[in-house]
Amino acid sequence: MKTTRRSAIQMGVAALAAPMILRATDALASSGSVKVFAWQDYIQPNIAEKFEADTGIKLELTTYGSNDEAESTVRANGGKGFDVVFPSITNSAGYLDDNGESFFAPVPTDVKVENLIPSFLRDSATLGGVHNGEQILLPFDWGTEGLTLNRGQLDISDADLSFGDLWREEAKGAAAFRQKSVIMGTGLYLDAIGKVPSNRMLDVYKSEDDARRVWGEVAKFIMEHKANFGAFWNNATEATSAFKEAGCVIGQTWDTTGLLLNRENADLVYRAPKEGIITWLDSFGMLKGAPNPEQAVAFMNFMLQPEVGGMFANNTGYNSAVAGAADHASEEFKAQFNEVYTADVLGNMWWWQADTPFFGPIRNEFVEIITNA
C-alpha cells in the first residue's frame, strides 16, 4: 500500500531521557556511522540527536513511506547499502532473495532482546520474525485498529462494543472504515456470532478456497448493509475528516485517529471491540550486508532503551514494544494508553498475520466489490 498509517499527526512532545551508559562492546562502536532505513516519522530529530550525542556515531537516515517502497529498495540494492531496516514484521517474506534466503542477518547475540515485552518477542516468531529457525527481526512498535465512536450520539459500553456496531440501525450513513480492514473486522464479528465460521479470520490465510468462501460471505453481508456507508478512508487525514466533516458517529480506525480526536472532543473515544482489537507489529533488524555491523548493534541497543521508547511514543503516538517505555511517555499518552489497553484488551489481541501469496490479490477483489457497491 502506498498510503500508510504513518501519515498520522504526531502526538505530543518528546520526553526527556537519561543518558545511556555504554558497555564495552558499545564503546567499540562509538565512532563511524550507521545507515538506517526507516519509516518517515520513526527517527525524529530529538532521537537522532540523542543517539549521536550518547554514542558518538553519526546517523545516516533514509526514510520511506510504504512497505512496498522499502522492500523494492532493499531488493534493488541486493540487501546492501543499509545497516538497519524497519519492516512491518508480516512483510518479512518480501525481503527474501531469489534463493529464498532473507536479506536480514540473525539478531546479534549482544542486542538487548531482554528489554522487549516478552509476549511480543514470543508472538513475533509466528508473524515473520523467525527465518530458518533463527530470529531475524525484533518487535519495535505496535498499533491497533479498533472502533472510534461518538458517545454523545451512540452510547455503547466498552463491554458491549462490537465490530458489528458499524452495521446497526443508528449508524445508517454514518459509519467510517477502510475497505480492506473492515472485511477483517466484520469477519471477526460474523465468526463470533456463528454466521460465517472462519477460525477468527485465520482461514483467509489458509487457502485460496477458504479466503474466497469467508470474504465472499463477509462482503455479501457488508453490501446488504451499505446504507450505513458514511465515509471510506485510506489515511489518517481522511479518517479524521470522516468524523469532523462527514458526520460519522462510528468507525473502524487506527488508534492514532481515535486518540487524537478524543483530545479535541471528549465524546469521541477509541475502544477495543469485544471480538479482539486488530493489531499490527513493526520490527527492525540488521541486514546481512550491513557495512557497519558494530554501529548497527549500538543503534539497536539505543532504540531498545525504555527512555527512548517513551520518546518514540511521544513523537509518533505509536506504542513501543520495549518494556517500561510507557513509563517514560507523557502523562497524556500514559492516561490514554491505560484507558484503552486494559489487561483484558491486551489479552485478546488479533494479530495481522504474515501475508500468504494469495492473500492480497483475493482481498483486493472483494475490496473492489465493496468499493463499487
C-alpha positions, -999 to 999 in steps of 0.1 A, spaced: 0 0 0 13 35 -9 -6 54 18 0 42 53 -10 48 89 22 67 93 6 98 79 -9 102 113 -4 135 131 24 135 157 13 132 193 28 153 220 63 164 227 93 143 234 101 131 269 135 138 285 156 107 286 186 99 308 220 94 291 227 59 281 255 41 298 277 24 272 290 -11 276 325 -22 265 310 -37 233 292 -4 226 323 16 231 340 -2 203 313 13 180 314 48 194 327 62 161 320 59 125 284 59 111 253 38 109 230 37 79 193 34 89 163 29 66 131 37 85 95 49 82 93 86 77 83 96 112 102 70 132 136 86 138 128 123 146 154 149 154 153 145 192 161 108 189 187 113 162 205 140 182 204 119 214 218 89 196 247 108 182 254 125 215 253 93 235 273 71 212 295 93 190 282 76 160 269 96 130 234 86 120 228 85 82 190 83 79 170 74 48 132 72 50 103 56 32 65 58 31 53 23 25 63 -13 28 64 -17 -9 89 11 -12 111 -3 15 111 -38 0 117 -27 -35 147 -5 -24 163 -33 -4 158 -58 -32 171 -35 -59 203 -30 -38 207 -67 -32 203 -63 5 233 -39 7 237 -2 14 219 -1 48 227 -14 83 193 -14 100 158 -15 83 123 -13 99 99 -35 81 64 -44 92 70 -79 106 43 -95 85 61 -83 53 93 -102 62 88 -126 32 93 -95 9 129 -95 20 139 -129 6 164 -132 -22 159 -154 -53 171 -184 -33 146 -179 -5 172 -166 19 164 -135 40 184 -103 35 183 -99 73 210 -115 95 202 -134 126 199 -110 155 234 -105 170 238 -120 204 248 -87 220 215 -70 211 194 -64 243 164 -85 234 157 -88 271 144 -52 270 114 -62 249 80 -71 262 83 -109 264 49 -117 248 57 -95 218 90 -113 213 73 -146 216 45 -138 192 69 -123 167 82 -157 158 50 -168 141 44 -134 125 76 -133 104 103 -126 129 120 -160 126 135 -174 94 151 -209 92 148 -212 129 166 -180 137 153 -147 150 160 -121 122 136 -93 132 127 -79 166 94 -62 176 98 -25 176 64 -8 178 28 -17 175 -6 -1 170 -42 -12 166 -74 -9 147 -105 -7 168 -136 14 169 -139 52 173 -173 62 183 -192 94 193 -206 85 227 -227 117 226 -247 101 197 -241 64 201 -237 54 237 -223 18 237 -205 5 267 -169 -8 265 -180 -43 274 -207 -44 247 -188 -27 218 -185 -49 187 -173 -46 151 -209 -54 144 -220 -20 157 -208 -5 124 -239 -20 109 -265 -11 135 -296 9 125 -284 40 144 -252 41 122 -270 45 89 -250 68 66 -226 74 95 -201 45 96 -164 51 85 -139 25 76 -110 14 53 -124 -13 30 -95 -37 33 -97 -35 71 -135 -36 75 -137 -71 58 -115 -83 86 -133 -66 115 -167 -76 102 -154 -111 96 -144 -113 132 -179 -103 142 -196 -127 119 -174 -155 132 -181 -146 168 -219 -149 162 -215 -181 142 -228 -166 110 -196 -170 89 -172 -195 106 -136 -186 99 -115 -196 129 -113 -159 139 -105 -150 103 -73 -171 102 -90 -192 75 -84 -164 49 -47 -172 53 -52 -209 50 -61 -214 13 -75 -196 -17 -108 -215 -14 -111 -206 22 -103 -170 16 -129 -167 -12 -155 -186 10 -150 -163 40 -145 -130 23 -174 -137 -2 -198 -141 27 -184 -111 46 -186 -89 15 -222 -100 9 -231 -90 45 -214 -56 41 -232 -49 9 -265 -58 24 -258 -30 49 -243 -5 25 -269 21 37 -245 25 67 -216 37 45 -207 71 57 -171 75 45 -142 54 32 -107 63 44 -72 54 33 -51 77 56 -53 95 89 -65 128 74 -94 111 57 -103 91 88 -103 122 109 -124 141 84 -150 113 85 -159 124 120 -151 161 118 -166 168 84 -187 138 71 -207 134 103 -198 98 111 -206 86 146 -187 53 145 -158 39 125 -131 12 123 -100 33 127 -64 33 137 -57 41 173 -39 73 165 -70 86 148 -93 80 177 -69 91 204 -62 124 186 -99 130 181 -105 124 218 -81 151 227 -103 176 208 -137 162 217 -142 140 248 -174 125 232 -152 108 206 -135 77 222 -113 49 208 -120 15 222 -114 -22 216 -143 -43 203 -151 -75 222 -141 -97 192 -105 -86 197 -86 -54 187 -68 -58 154 -30 -53 160 -1 -46 137 36 -50 146 66 -33 131 101 -46 136 137 -39 129 167 -59 120 202 -58 107 209 -67 71 234 -94 63 252 -69 40 254 -42 67 285 -21 61 287 -11 98 276 -41 120 291 -28 153 274 5 149 242 -12 139 242 -31 172 248 1 191 219 17 173 196 -12 180 205 -12 217 199 25 219 165 21 204 157 -7 229 161 16 259 128 23 278 136 61 278 140 61 240 108 40 236 90 67 256 104 94 233 93 75 203 58 71 217 55 108 223 68 116 189 45 93 169 16 81 190 26 45 183 32 21 212 68 9 218 75 -28 222 101 -20 248 91 -30 283 86 1 305 86 26 276 51 39 286 65 50 319 87 75 301 59 88 278 39 120 285 11 119 311 -15 124 284 -1 94 264 0 72 295 -36 81 305 -50 73 271 -29 41 269 -41 28 302 -77 37 294 -78 18 261 -53 -11 267 -66 -28 298 -54 -62 308 -84 -78 291 -78 -59 259 -41 -69 258 -50 -105 264 -75 -105 234 -55 -90 206 -59 -102 170 -26 -100 151 -23 -93 114 -6 -125 101 22 -129 76 8 -125 41 4 -156 20 8 -153 -18 -29 -153 -25 -40 -131 5 -35 -97 -11 -49 -103 -46 -80 -121 -33 -87 -95 -7 -83 -67 -33 -110 -84 -54 -135 -81 -26 -124 -47 -16 -132 -36 -52 -167 -51 -49 -173 -33 -16 -160 0 -31 -182 -3 -61 -213 -11 -41 
